[in-house]
């Protein structure tokens, strides 16, 4: 690096061996962490079930690798300096250095460069996560104290209805809905390999709609309609209308990620990705059971609009 560190003393070979061993141990640890299993290589990130989630996973892994390498270098230099310039006898006084200009320039510029690189990657991933793509499915999601309502469209969506999100136009003519309650955890059923857009409505306070497996969450704000899209991967569950509407297979969890009141913790839901035909029969089954409305239910339990009246809703059959 061309940096001159003062006080170079004797016996550097021991020091080199020691710091070499340290770096080797840390590198082995990092490899163990990243190379062993699929789960370990994700460094705690859930297995992405959406294409967008892959971008977030890559950012997460890349950031960890960068900070680990920085940590190894920094710890290595610290321990090397402690060892290399240790006091060797009672009368030994280390070289008194007031400043080292190249070193100071380096440790000012290097972190700034790192922040720029992190920022660049973060903005790129954020743009991917917020890209609505071309959704072929739109679900109106309502957060209400303290559960969720999922409004699944029936038929083909009219995308132009979403150009103005706050007007009274919705992409579908009919909806099949699921209303979660304090004692009933709803399931958000999604078709596989499909881009679904979530329009987020709040009936009362700020909630946050998120699914770890999608690597995505977003605030649900009263008076404002936030939205994001996810493209699901292959199905992990099945729906069987003839078998008492059974959803079988692997489901995962979603939740409210904004403290919204005393029963905030109850705002959990299950997510099931099913085949496209299973999804159709699921939404049809909702309609057949009477959970059908011409407009999505957006008001939770507090709405006064007839289509939004939740009081008459039965719970989704299990
Ligand atoms: Cu909430």
Boltz pocket constraint, residues with backbone or C-beta under 6 A from the ligand:
constraints:
  - pocket:
      binder: B
      contacts: [[A, 143], [A, 144], [A, 206], [A, 207], [A, 208], [A, 256], [A, 257], [A, 258], [A, 259], [A, 260], [A, 264], [A, 267]]
      max_distance: 6.0
